[in-house]
Amino acid sequence: MKINFLLLVCLLTLGMTSIVVAETDEDLLFNQDSFAGWEGNLDWFRIENGAVVAGRLDQDIPRNEFLCTEQEFADFELTLEAKLVGDGKNAGVQFRSKRIPDHHEVIGYQCDIGWSGDKPIWGALYDESRRRKFLVEGDAEKLKKTLADKEFVPLKIRAQGKHIQIWVGDVKTVDYHEPDDNIPQSGIIGLQIHSGPKCEAWYRNIRLKKL
């Protein structure tokens, strides 16, 4: 939360004792220096060059791991950049999700990152630990073109009510309306490294705007 300094001085000068401050429209969700506000198994997450790095290149990933926000969010627009390095080809961004009690897994929507064989699944909407399937996938040929010249891939996730949209670069991969009234419309945001071969998933410039 940020306060306009000049406004604060004026209010104090006038003797006002009650101050109402609005949050900024968009905030860095990860401050690039620490994991304050996040929780997870830090054996598998570190900070490097201002980015969250999930996984390692010297060891296979034994199970899915998630670094999650301590705060829950409902309607928002989330933007970030991501890249995959190594043999593993799977990671993702959880949203409107929950930790499964006494378990390493989470349950909820995921914006997938990676490949299934030679098919890109970047920006696909997967339902992690719940329906356990892709709800929507993007156009593979369009994705291949937009991924071809990018090291870090821009992602945007917009969730408003039951309407979920995802973009990879300028390619819209998801325009989904949730038909199930029992699916929660709020939850944590999480950064995943998927079980499998040696891999690093890098996440940077993670920003969230509440809607």
Buried (B, 14 or more C-beta within 10 A) or exposed (E): EEEEEEEEEEBEEEEEEEEEEEEEEEBEBBBEEEBEEBBBEEEBBBBEEEBBBBBBEEEEBEEBBBBBBEEBBBBBBBBBBBBBBBEBBBBBBBBBBBBEEEEBEBBBBBBBBBBBEEEBBBBBBBBBBBEEEBBBBBBBEBBEEBBEEEEBBBBBBBBEEEEBBBBBBEBBBBEBEBEEEEBBEBBBBBBBBBBBBBBBBBBBBBBBBEE
